[in-house]
């Protein structure tokens, strides 16, 4: 029996495993998560880890999801007043999402790395994408076509910015200001089109 895997009749292994991985990610990033070191620190065995998480990337993603659950709880409280412009409402949500990442950049870079790893496509519906519907709640009274376009554009911008950050071309602190400018111009254009009665261009296809 592995040390302290059952405490008071409750299996604590999953919590300890994920907490250990979070600590390693936060301290040293993706490459710091070596399974033998995880097993040693979590006081468990490699076989136990592999039974729960068949691949290292699945273990890392599960740990990041756990970290996000602790750091993104404020998202559920976001809303927009009826007369509030879209830009400040959207940025309130985006800051709630990104400020924990900015404070822990190795977590953000590890998540995006695991997303691009072999087999990562099957993991795409978990993790970071879970916050998108919550964030889009501030757009509940906005034209669905614009919401879809906004989500598509912002996703592309975010992935591009994080990629540039990983390559060392920009600092992680540059991401939020760039998103702020992007959201300002997108939402300002949309609101101006409503005031002027101008139809948005049709999406291709």
N, CA and C of each residue as an Amber inpcrd file, in Angstrom:
protein
   615
   0.8480000  -1.2000000   0.0000000   0.0000000   0.0000000   0.0000000
   0.8800000   1.2450000   0.0000000   0.5880000   2.2200000  -0.8450000
   1.3920000   3.4200000  -0.9380000   1.1280000   4.3130000   0.2670000
   2.1520000   5.0770000   0.6580000   2.0700000   5.8840000   1.8640000
   0.9280000   6.8810000   1.8130000   0.0730000   6.8350000   2.8280000
  -0.9620000   7.8540000   3.0560000  -1.8860000   8.0640000   1.8750000
  -2.1050000   7.0190000   1.0790000  -3.0230000   7.1940000  -0.0480000
  -4.4620000   7.2530000   0.4150000  -4.7510000   6.6370000   1.5570000
  -6.1030000   6.6810000   2.0950000  -6.0380000   7.2890000   3.4910000
  -6.7610000   8.3800000   3.6700000  -6.7770000   9.0620000   4.9510000
  -8.2220000   9.1670000   5.4160000  -8.5160000   8.5720000   6.5590000
  -9.8730000   8.6320000   7.0800000 -10.8880000   7.9850000   6.1600000
 -10.4500000   6.9740000   5.4300000 -11.3480000   6.2840000   4.5160000
 -11.5730000   6.9860000   3.1980000 -10.9130000   8.1440000   2.9840000
 -11.0700000   8.8930000   1.7360000  -9.7690000   8.8600000   0.9590000
  -9.8400000   8.5240000  -0.3150000  -8.6640000   8.4740000  -1.1690000
  -8.2120000   9.8940000  -1.4930000  -7.0170000  10.2650000  -1.0480000
  -6.4930000  11.6130000  -1.2550000  -5.5170000  11.6820000  -2.4300000
  -5.2700000  10.5760000  -3.1000000  -4.2580000  10.5480000  -4.1520000
  -4.5020000  11.5680000  -5.2570000  -5.7230000  11.6840000  -5.8260000
  -5.9100000  12.6350000  -6.9320000  -5.5660000  14.0630000  -6.5370000
  -5.9880000  14.5010000  -5.3520000  -5.6860000  15.8560000  -4.9040000
  -4.1860000  16.0560000  -4.7550000  -3.5300000  15.1190000  -4.1340000
  -2.1010000  15.2560000  -3.8950000  -1.3280000  15.2290000  -5.2070000
  -1.7280000  14.3690000  -6.1060000  -1.0690000  14.3140000  -7.4110000
  -1.1740000  15.6460000  -8.1300000  -2.3870000  16.1600000  -8.2260000
  -2.5970000  17.3880000  -8.9870000  -1.9580000  18.5770000  -8.2930000
  -2.0320000  18.6170000  -6.9770000  -1.3850000  19.7170000  -6.2620000
   0.1280000  19.6870000  -6.4780000   0.6960000  18.5010000  -6.5270000
   2.1300000  18.3660000  -6.7720000   2.4880000  18.8680000  -8.1620000
   1.6780000  18.5030000  -9.1420000   1.9410000  18.9490000 -10.5120000
   1.7990000  20.4630000 -10.6240000   0.7910000  21.0320000  -9.9670000
   0.6230000  22.4880000  -9.9750000   1.8630000  23.1670000  -9.4070000
   2.3900000  22.6430000  -8.3150000   3.5870000  23.2280000  -7.7030000
   4.7650000  23.1830000  -8.6650000   4.9350000  22.0660000  -9.3530000
   6.0450000  21.9280000 -10.2960000   5.8730000  22.8500000 -11.4940000
   4.6370000  22.9390000 -12.0130000   4.3670000  23.8220000 -13.1430000
   4.6310000  25.2780000 -12.7760000   4.1450000  25.6730000 -11.6230000
   4.2740000  27.0680000 -11.2040000   5.7350000  27.4360000 -10.9880000
   6.5170000  26.4860000 -10.5100000   7.9280000  26.7650000 -10.2150000
   8.8090000  26.6810000 -11.4520000   8.5240000  25.7060000 -12.3280000
   9.4590000  25.4920000 -13.4380000   8.8490000  25.2680000 -14.7910000
   7.5160000  25.3160000 -14.8990000   6.8820000  25.1460000 -16.2010000
   6.7150000  23.6980000 -16.6090000   6.3110000  23.5150000 -17.8560000
   5.9680000  22.2060000 -18.4070000   7.0860000  21.1870000 -18.2170000
   8.3180000  21.5610000 -18.5350000   9.4230000  20.6040000 -18.4970000
   9.7720000  20.1600000 -17.0810000   9.3070000  20.9110000 -16.0770000
   9.5950000  20.5360000 -14.6960000   8.7610000  19.3560000 -14.2310000
   7.7130000  19.0260000 -14.9710000   6.8280000  17.9300000 -14.5740000
   7.3870000  16.6120000 -15.1150000   8.2040000  15.9570000 -14.3110000
   8.7380000  14.6330000 -14.6180000   8.0290000  13.6320000 -13.7090000
   7.5100000  12.5650000 -14.3070000   6.6190000  11.6910000 -13.5600000
   7.2770000  11.0350000 -12.3470000   8.5440000  10.6960000 -12.4530000
   9.2040000  10.1070000 -11.2750000   9.2800000  11.1080000 -10.1230000
   9.5160000  12.3690000 -10.4830000   9.5540000  13.3970000  -9.4420000
   8.1650000  13.6430000  -8.8710000   7.1500000  13.6100000  -9.7350000
   5.7750000  13.7450000  -9.2620000   5.4480000  12.6250000  -8.2850000
   5.7880000  11.3920000  -8.6590000   5.4990000  10.2420000  -7.8020000
   6.2110000  10.3740000  -6.4580000   7.4760000  10.8190000  -6.5060000
   8.2350000  10.9570000  -5.2550000   7.6010000  12.0020000  -4.3440000
   7.2890000  13.1660000  -4.9140000   6.7360000  14.2500000  -4.0850000
   5.3230000  13.9280000  -3.5980000   4.5580000  13.2400000  -4.4270000
   3.1760000  12.9150000  -4.0540000   3.0900000  11.6490000  -3.2050000
   4.2280000  11.0040000  -3.0140000   4.2850000   9.7710000  -2.2160000
   3.3310000   8.7100000  -2.7750000   3.4720000   8.4740000  -4.0730000
   2.6690000   7.4430000  -4.7220000   3.5590000   6.7300000  -5.7360000
   2.9710000   5.8880000  -6.5520000   3.7610000   5.1190000  -7.5160000
   3.4540000   5.5540000  -8.9370000   4.3730000   5.2530000  -9.8370000
   4.1450000   5.5580000 -11.2460000   2.9360000   4.7990000 -11.7700000
   2.7480000   3.5830000 -11.3230000   1.6070000   2.8040000 -11.8090000
   0.2880000   3.4490000 -11.4080000   0.2320000   4.0280000 -10.2040000
  -0.9830000   4.7150000  -9.7710000  -1.2430000   5.9400000 -10.6410000
  -0.1990000   6.6640000 -10.9580000  -0.3580000   7.8430000 -11.8190000
  -0.8820000   7.4330000 -13.1800000  -0.2870000   6.4020000 -13.7710000
  -0.6860000   5.9830000 -15.1240000  -2.1040000   5.4070000 -15.1540000
  -2.5480000   4.8290000 -14.0490000  -3.9250000   4.3320000 -14.0080000
  -4.9210000   5.4800000 -14.0930000  -4.5690000   6.6020000 -13.4870000
  -5.4830000   7.7480000 -13.4630000  -5.3060000   8.6390000 -14.6850000
  -4.0820000   8.7700000 -15.1520000  -3.7820000   9.6570000 -16.2710000
  -2.8500000   8.9260000 -17.2310000  -3.4090000   8.3930000 -18.3160000
  -2.6110000   7.5650000 -19.2300000  -1.4120000   8.2840000 -19.8460000
  -1.4760000   9.6190000 -19.9790000  -0.3470000  10.3510000 -20.5440000
   0.0470000  11.4990000 -19.6250000   1.2700000  11.9270000 -19.7630000
   1.7720000  13.0570000 -18.9890000   0.9670000  14.3230000 -19.2860000
   0.6070000  14.5150000 -20.5460000  -0.1450000  15.7140000 -20.9080000
  -1.5270000  15.7290000 -20.2550000  -2.1750000  14.5720000 -20.1490000
  -3.4750000  14.5270000 -19.4830000  -3.3340000  14.8700000 -18.0000000
  -2.2570000  14.4230000 -17.3810000  -2.0050000  14.7590000 -15.9830000
  -1.7880000  16.2630000 -15.8320000  -1.0000000  16.8480000 -16.7360000
  -0.7270000  18.2850000 -16.6650000  -2.0000000  19.0830000 -16.8850000
  -2.7890000  18.6760000 -17.8670000  -4.0270000  19.4120000 -18.1340000
  -4.9770000  19.3330000 -16.9450000  -5.0820000  18.1550000 -16.3380000
  -5.9480000  18.0000000 -15.1670000  -5.4750000  18.9040000 -14.0270000
  -4.1670000  19.0190000 -13.8600000  -3.6300000  19.8850000 -12.8150000
  -3.9340000  21.3470000 -13.1140000  -3.8320000  21.7340000 -14.3780000
  -4.1190000  23.1220000 -14.7460000  -5.6030000  23.4120000 -14.5610000
  -6.4630000  22.4510000 -14.8920000  -7.9000000  22.6330000 -14.6540000
  -8.1700000  22.8560000 -13.1670000  -7.4770000  22.1130000 -12.3190000
  -7.6370000  22.2690000 -10.8690000  -7.1980000  23.6710000 -10.4470000
  -6.0780000  24.1210000 -11.0030000  -5.5780000  25.4580000 -10.6830000
  -6.5560000  26.5250000 -11.1530000  -7.1260000  26.3290000 -12.3330000
  -8.0830000  27.2940000 -12.8660000  -9.3410000  27.3470000 -12.0100000
  -9.8090000  26.2100000 -11.5180000 -11.0030000  26.1930000 -10.6800000
 -10.8010000  27.0410000  -9.4280000  -9.5600000  27.0660000  -8.9400000
  -9.2610000  27.8510000  -7.7440000  -9.0480000  29.3310000  -8.0640000
  -8.6310000  29.6290000  -9.2900000  -8.2410000  30.9940000  -9.6290000
  -9.2440000  31.7460000 -10.4940000 -10.2380000  31.0500000 -11.0360000
 -11.2070000  31.6850000 -11.9220000 -12.6270000  31.6600000 -11.3630000
 -12.7520000  31.4860000 -10.0670000 -14.0890000  31.3990000  -9.4830000
 -14.8710000  32.6900000  -9.6450000 -14.1890000  33.8220000  -9.7520000
 -14.8650000  35.1000000  -9.8900000 -15.6030000  35.2700000 -11.1950000
 -15.3240000  34.4200000 -12.1680000 -15.9730000  34.5390000 -13.4730000
 -17.4860000  34.3910000 -13.3840000 -17.9690000  33.5760000 -12.4710000
 -19.4110000  33.3320000 -12.3990000 -20.1670000  34.5780000 -11.9480000
 -19.4580000  35.5490000 -11.3720000 -20.1170000  36.7420000 -10.8560000
 -20.1420000  37.8930000 -11.8730000 -19.5680000  37.6690000 -13.0510000
 -19.4990000  38.7350000 -14.0340000 -20.8540000  38.9560000 -14.7050000
 -21.1910000  40.2240000 -14.9240000 -22.4280000  40.5660000 -15.6160000
 -22.2600000  41.9430000 -16.2250000 -23.2590000  42.3650000 -17.0120000
 -23.2070000  43.6890000 -17.6390000 -24.5220000  44.4030000 -17.4160000
 -24.4350000  45.6540000 -16.9550000 -25.6320000  46.4680000 -16.7840000
 -26.2510000  46.7580000 -18.1510000 -27.5680000  46.9360000 -18.2200000
 -28.2370000  47.1380000 -19.5100000 -27.6580000  48.2730000 -20.3440000
 -27.2250000  49.3640000 -19.7230000 -26.7220000  50.5230000 -20.4630000
 -25.1980000  50.5990000 -20.5070000 -24.5350000  49.5790000 -20.0020000
 -23.0750000  49.6070000 -19.9880000 -22.5210000  49.2690000 -21.3730000
 -21.5590000  50.0380000 -21.8810000 -20.9330000  49.6980000 -23.1680000
 -20.2650000  48.3250000 -23.1130000 -20.0820000  47.7300000 -24.2660000
 -19.5290000  46.3780000 -24.3230000 -18.0550000  46.3260000 -23.9120000
 -17.2940000  47.3300000 -24.3010000 -15.8510000  47.2740000 -24.0660000
 -15.4930000  47.0910000 -22.5890000 -15.9560000  47.9460000 -21.6730000
 -15.5760000  47.7290000 -20.2660000 -16.1140000  46.4160000 -19.6930000
 -17.2980000  46.0170000 -20.1240000 -17.8560000  44.7480000 -19.6260000
 -17.0110000  43.5660000 -20.0850000 -16.6540000  43.5790000 -21.3670000
 -15.8230000  42.4920000 -21.8950000 -14.4560000  42.4660000 -21.2290000
 -13.8550000  43.6290000 -21.0210000 -12.5240000  43.6630000 -20.4240000
 -12.5540000  43.2390000 -18.9620000 -13.6590000  43.4620000 -18.2790000
 -13.7770000  42.9790000 -16.9070000 -13.6970000  41.4540000 -16.8850000
 -14.3440000  40.8300000 -17.8490000 -14.3000000  39.3680000 -17.9420000
 -12.9100000  38.8990000 -18.3450000 -12.3470000  39.5390000 -19.3630000
 -11.0420000  39.1120000 -19.8740000  -9.9590000  39.2780000 -18.8080000
 -10.0330000  40.3660000 -18.0460000  -9.0520000  40.5340000 -16.9700000
  -9.2210000  39.4600000 -15.8990000 -10.4720000  39.1190000 -15.5910000
 -10.7120000  38.0630000 -14.6010000 -10.1140000  36.7390000 -15.0630000
 -10.1340000  36.5170000 -16.3880000  -9.5510000  35.2960000 -16.9390000
  -8.0350000  35.3600000 -16.9320000  -7.4780000  36.4820000 -17.3740000
  -6.0520000  36.5310000 -17.6680000  -5.1640000  36.9880000 -16.5220000
  -5.6860000  37.7580000 -15.5830000  -4.7950000  38.2500000 -14.5370000
  -4.1460000  37.1290000 -13.7220000  -4.8750000  36.0490000 -13.3850000
  -4.1740000  34.9420000 -12.7130000  -3.0840000  34.3210000 -13.5910000
  -3.3360000  34.2460000 -14.9060000  -2.3120000  33.7020000 -15.8090000
  -1.0920000  34.6190000 -15.8280000  -1.3220000  35.9320000 -15.8670000
  -0.2060000  36.8810000 -15.9110000   0.6400000  36.7660000 -14.6510000
  -0.0090000  36.5230000 -13.5220000   0.7120000  36.3720000 -12.2670000
   1.4440000  35.0330000 -12.1840000   1.0140000  34.0690000 -12.9980000
   1.6370000  32.7350000 -13.0110000   1.8850000  32.3380000 -14.4680000
   2.8280000  33.0000000 -15.1330000   3.0130000  32.7930000 -16.5800000
   3.3810000  31.3730000 -16.9670000   4.0860000  30.6550000 -16.1020000
   4.4490000  29.2880000 -16.4620000   3.2150000  28.4010000 -16.5960000
   2.1450000  28.7190000 -15.8610000   0.9160000  27.9430000 -15.9660000
   0.2710000  28.1620000 -17.3380000   0.2330000  29.4190000 -17.7710000
  -0.3580000  29.7290000 -19.0680000   0.4240000  29.0730000 -20.1970000
   1.7430000  29.1990000 -20.1720000   2.5570000  28.6340000 -21.2450000
   2.4800000  27.1100000 -21.2360000   2.3930000  26.5080000 -20.0520000
   2.2630000  25.0520000 -19.9760000   0.9450000  24.5930000 -20.5710000
  -0.1270000  25.3300000 -20.2910000  -1.4230000  24.9460000 -20.8360000
  -1.4200000  24.9930000 -22.3500000  -0.9040000  26.0720000 -22.9020000
  -0.8960000  26.1720000 -24.3560000   0.0640000  25.1670000 -24.9900000
   1.0960000  24.7940000 -24.2750000   1.9840000  23.7640000 -24.7960000
   1.2860000  22.4100000 -24.8270000   0.5740000  22.0810000 -23.7660000
  -0.1020000  20.7910000 -23.7270000  -1.2220000  20.7370000 -24.7540000
  -1.8040000  21.8980000 -25.0750000  -2.8450000  21.9430000 -26.1020000
  -2.3070000  21.6140000 -27.4830000  -1.0360000  21.9070000 -27.7270000
  -0.4540000  21.6680000 -29.0450000   0.3290000  20.3600000 -29.1210000
   0.3570000  19.6190000 -28.0300000   1.0650000  18.3320000 -28.0210000
   0.2710000  17.2890000 -28.8010000   0.9370000  16.2050000 -29.2550000
   0.2050000  15.1370000 -29.9540000  -0.9790000  14.6520000 -29.1290000
  -2.1570000  14.5900000 -29.7490000  -3.3670000  14.1860000 -29.0660000
  -4.0550000  15.3160000 -28.3420000  -3.4690000  16.4960000 -28.3660000
  -4.0340000  17.6210000 -27.6420000  -5.3850000  18.0600000 -28.1650000
  -5.6760000  17.7490000 -29.4430000  -6.9680000  18.1500000 -30.0070000
  -8.1250000  17.5470000 -29.2190000  -7.9430000  16.3380000 -28.7280000
  -9.0240000  15.6820000 -27.9840000  -9.2240000  16.2970000 -26.6090000
  -8.2580000  17.0970000 -26.1650000  -8.3570000  17.7270000 -24.8600000
  -8.8680000  19.1610000 -24.9550000  -9.1350000  19.6300000 -26.1580000
  -9.4110000  21.0480000 -26.3730000 -10.7040000  21.5160000 -25.7260000
 -11.6390000  20.6020000 -25.5060000 -12.9210000  21.0260000 -24.9320000
 -12.8290000  21.2400000 -23.4280000 -11.6750000  20.8830000 -22.8490000
 -11.4970000  21.0460000 -21.4230000 -10.5800000  22.2240000 -21.1430000
 -10.3560000  22.5020000 -19.8710000  -9.3920000  23.5180000 -19.5180000
  -9.8370000  24.9220000 -19.8460000  -8.9800000  25.6530000 -20.5520000
  -9.2160000  27.0760000 -20.8030000 -10.5410000  27.3390000 -21.4930000
 -10.9680000  26.4610000 -22.4100000 -12.1860000  26.7050000 -23.1690000
 -13.4370000  26.6960000 -22.2930000 -13.3510000  26.1080000 -21.1150000
 -14.5100000  26.0560000 -20.2310000 -14.9380000  27.4540000 -19.8150000
 -14.0040000  28.4010000 -19.7360000 -14.3520000  29.7390000 -19.2640000
 -15.0200000  30.5860000 -20.3420000 -14.9180000  30.1770000 -21.6130000
 -15.4480000  31.0150000 -22.6910000 -16.9550000  31.2300000 -22.5820000
 -17.7790000  30.1750000 -22.4030000 -19.2200000  30.4330000 -22.2790000
 -19.5620000  31.3230000 -21.0900000 -18.8120000  31.1700000 -20.0020000
 -19.0580000  32.0110000 -18.8370000 -18.7440000  33.4590000 -19.1610000
 -17.6230000  33.6810000 -19.8360000 -17.2460000  35.0230000 -20.2110000
 -18.2220000  35.6500000 -21.1800000 -18.7810000  34.8430000 -22.0670000
 -19.7000000  35.3650000 -23.0560000 -21.0700000  35.7030000 -22.4670000
 -21.2630000  35.4110000 -21.1690000 -22.5510000  35.7330000 -20.5430000
 -22.8220000  37.2300000 -20.5490000 -21.7860000  38.0500000 -20.5830000
 -22.0050000  39.4990000 -20.6190000 -22.5310000  39.9440000 -21.9810000
 -22.5410000  39.0260000 -22.9370000 -23.0350000  39.3540000 -24.2760000
 -24.3890000  38.7000000 -24.5460000 -25.1230000  38.3770000 -23.4840000
 -26.3730000  37.6280000 -23.6550000 -27.4100000  38.3730000 -24.4830000
 -27.3490000  39.7070000 -24.4920000 -28.3410000  40.4700000 -25.2550000
 -27.7760000  41.0090000 -26.5630000 -26.6200000  40.4820000 -26.9770000
 -25.9350000  40.9580000 -28.1810000 -26.2290000  40.0100000 -29.3330000
 -26.2110000  40.5520000 -30.5400000 -26.4790000  39.7490000 -31.7310000
 -25.5960000  38.4980000 -31.7500000 -26.2100000  37.3070000 -31.8870000
 -25.4210000  36.0700000 -31.8530000 -24.3380000  36.0020000 -32.9250000
 -24.6060000  36.6140000 -34.0830000 -23.5940000  36.6200000 -35.1340000
 -22.3440000  37.3600000 -34.7050000 -22.5410000  38.5000000 -34.0360000
 -21.3850000  39.2580000 -33.5560000 -20.6610000  38.4850000 -32.4600000
 -21.4020000  37.8390000 -31.5830000 -20.7830000  37.0580000 -30.5050000
 -19.8920000  35.9680000 -31.0960000 -20.4010000  35.2770000 -32.1140000
 -19.6160000  34.2110000 -32.7480000 -18.3500000  34.7740000 -33.3890000
 -18.4910000  35.9130000 -34.0860000 -17.3270000  36.5330000 -34.7200000
 -16.3250000  36.9930000 -33.6600000 -16.8280000  37.5800000 -32.5870000
 -15.9590000  38.0750000 -31.5210000 -15.1820000  36.9360000 -30.8810000
 -15.8790000  35.8450000 -30.6090000 -15.2030000  34.6850000 -30.0070000
 -14.1270000  34.1410000 -30.9270000 -14.4290000  34.0420000 -32.2250000
 -13.4650000  33.5260000 -33.1870000 -12.2340000  34.4210000 -33.2860000
 -12.4770000  35.7270000 -33.3790000 -11.3640000  36.6650000 -33.5160000
 -10.5120000  36.6830000 -32.2470000 -11.1560000  36.7760000 -31.0970000
 -10.3960000  36.8430000 -29.8530000  -9.6080000  35.5620000 -29.6000000
 -10.1960000  34.4100000 -29.9450000  -9.4590000  33.1500000 -29.7820000
  -8.1920000  33.1510000 -30.6220000  -8.3140000  33.6200000 -31.8650000
  -7.1430000  33.6770000 -32.7510000  -6.0970000  34.6420000 -32.2140000
  -6.5550000  35.8000000 -31.7270000  -5.6240000  36.7910000 -31.1790000
  -4.9040000  36.2330000 -29.9510000  -5.6710000  35.5880000 -29.0620000
  -5.0710000  35.0390000 -27.8420000  -4.0230000  33.9950000 -28.1850000
  -4.3640000  33.0690000 -29.0830000  -3.4040000  32.0220000 -29.4240000
  -2.1680000  32.6110000 -30.0890000  -2.3690000  33.6290000 -30.9210000
  -1.2220000  34.2750000 -31.5530000  -0.3310000  34.9750000 -30.5370000
  -0.9320000  35.6690000 -29.5960000  -0.1650000  36.3880000 -28.5830000
   0.5940000  35.4310000 -27.6710000  -0.0760000  34.3520000 -27.2500000
   0.6080000  33.3960000 -26.3810000   1.7560000  32.7220000 -27.1380000
   1.5410000  32.4380000 -28.4130000   2.6160000  31.8630000 -29.2230000
   3.8170000  32.7970000 -29.3030000   3.5640000  34.0800000 -29.4980000
   4.6570000  35.0630000 -29.5550000   5.3530000  35.1790000 -28.2050000
   4.5640000  35.0370000 -27.1370000   5.1420000  35.0780000 -25.7970000
   6.0470000  33.8680000 -25.5660000   5.5890000  32.7050000 -25.9730000
   6.3940000  31.4820000 -25.8280000   7.6980000  31.5900000 -26.5840000
   7.6750000  32.2690000 -27.7310000   8.8840000  32.4140000 -28.5550000
   9.7690000  33.5620000 -28.0990000   9.3230000  34.3080000 -27.0820000
  10.1340000  35.3780000 -26.5460000  10.0210000  36.7000000 -27.2730000
   9.0270000  36.8330000 -28.1690000   8.8870000  38.0680000 -28.9410000
   8.1640000  39.1600000 -28.1620000   7.3050000  38.7840000 -27.2240000
   6.6120000  39.7480000 -26.3810000   6.6170000  39.2280000 -24.9570000
   6.3630000  40.1340000 -24.0040000   6.2410000  39.7390000 -22.6110000
   4.7930000  39.3310000 -22.3270000   4.6050000  38.5180000 -21.3180000
   3.2450000  38.0980000 -20.9850000   2.3890000  39.2980000 -20.5730000
   3.0330000  40.3230000 -20.0420000   2.2960000  41.5280000 -19.6450000
   1.8050000  42.3360000 -20.8450000   2.2550000  41.9860000 -22.0570000
   1.7730000  42.6740000 -23.2610000   0.4300000  42.1220000 -23.7420000
   0.0280000  40.9670000 -23.2420000  -1.1660000  40.3070000 -23.7680000
  -2.4300000  41.0900000 -23.4490000  -2.6230000  41.4520000 -22.1840000
  -3.8490000  42.1500000 -21.8100000  -4.0130000  43.5090000 -22.5100000
  -2.9730000  44.3540000 -22.5850000  -3.1410000  45.6190000 -23.3080000
  -3.5160000  45.4210000 -24.7730000  -2.9550000  44.3930000 -25.4060000
  -3.2960000  44.1330000 -26.8100000  -4.7440000  43.6680000 -26.9300000
  -5.1720000  42.8130000 -26.0250000  -6.5710000  42.3870000 -26.0280000
  -7.5070000  43.5630000 -25.7590000  -7.0870000  44.4610000 -24.8790000
  -7.8970000  45.6350000 -24.5670000  -8.1330000  46.4660000 -25.8360000
  -7.0760000  46.7120000 -26.5850000  -7.2200000  47.4940000 -27.8300000
  -8.0840000  46.7530000 -28.8350000  -7.8950000  45.4370000 -28.9410000
  -8.6690000  44.6460000 -29.8900000 -10.1610000  44.6890000 -29.5540000
 -10.4860000  44.4660000 -28.2880000 -11.8820000  44.4770000 -27.8620000
 -12.4920000  45.8700000 -28.0550000 -11.7110000  46.9100000 -27.7630000
 -12.2300000  48.2700000 -27.9330000 -12.6600000  48.5140000 -29.3790000
 -11.7920000  48.1960000 -30.3160000 -12.1270000  48.4890000 -31.7170000
 -13.2480000  47.5950000 -32.2310000 -13.2750000  46.3390000 -31.8240000
 -14.3370000  45.4320000 -32.2710000 -15.6990000  45.8650000 -31.7240000
 -15.7590000  46.1260000 -30.4340000 -17.0420000  46.4710000 -29.8240000
 -17.4900000  47.8720000 -30.2270000 -16.5400000  48.7940000 -30.3550000
 -16.8980000  50.1480000 -30.7820000 -17.4850000  50.1280000 -32.1870000
 -16.8860000  49.3240000 -33.0530000 -17.4110000  49.2010000 -34.4130000
 -18.7980000  48.5920000 -34.4390000 -18.9980000  47.5930000 -33.6180000
 -20.3110000  46.9460000 -33.5610000 -21.3760000  47.9230000 -33.0580000
 -21.0750000  48.6450000 -31.9830000 -22.0490000  49.5850000 -31.4240000
 -22.3350000  50.7370000 -32.3790000 -21.3010000  51.1780000 -33.1060000
 -21.5210000  52.2330000 -34.0990000 -22.4290000  51.7440000 -35.2210000
 -22.2560000  50.4810000 -35.6150000 -23.1050000  49.9390000 -36.6830000
 -24.5630000  49.8620000 -36.2370000 -24.7970000  49.5890000 -34.9560000
 -26.1720000  49.5630000 -34.4470000 -26.7900000  50.9550000 -34.4680000
 -26.0130000  51.9430000 -34.0630000 -26.5270000  53.3170000 -34.0460000
 -26.8240000  53.8230000 -35.4590000 -25.9960000  53.4100000 -36.4050000
 -26.1340000  53.9160000 -37.7720000 -26.9740000  53.0140000 -38.6680000
 -27.4390000  51.8910000 -38.1040000 -28.2550000  50.9870000 -38.8920000
 -27.5160000  50.2910000 -40.0090000 -26.2150000  50.0720000 -39.8070000
 -25.3660000  49.4420000 -40.8300000 -25.2790000  47.9600000 -40.5340000
 -25.5780000  47.1500000 -41.5210000 -25.4980000  45.6960000 -41.3640000
 -24.0510000  45.2490000 -41.3920000 -23.7110000  44.2860000 -40.5420000
 -22.3640000  43.7380000 -40.5380000 -22.1380000  42.8990000 -41.7860000
 -20.8850000  42.8350000 -42.2820000 -20.5840000  41.9640000 -43.4360000
 -20.9410000  40.5230000 -43.1310000 -21.4480000  39.8290000 -44.1140000
 -21.7930000  38.4200000 -43.9160000 -20.5540000  37.5850000 -43.7560000
 -20.6440000  36.5760000 -42.8910000 -19.5150000  35.6560000 -42.7070000
 -19.3480000  34.8040000 -43.9510000 -18.0870000  34.4540000 -44.3080000
 -17.8620000  33.5970000 -45.4680000 -18.4780000  32.2360000 -45.2700000
 -18.9710000  31.6750000 -46.3380000 -19.5660000  30.3310000 -46.2880000
 -21.0070000  30.3950000 -45.8880000
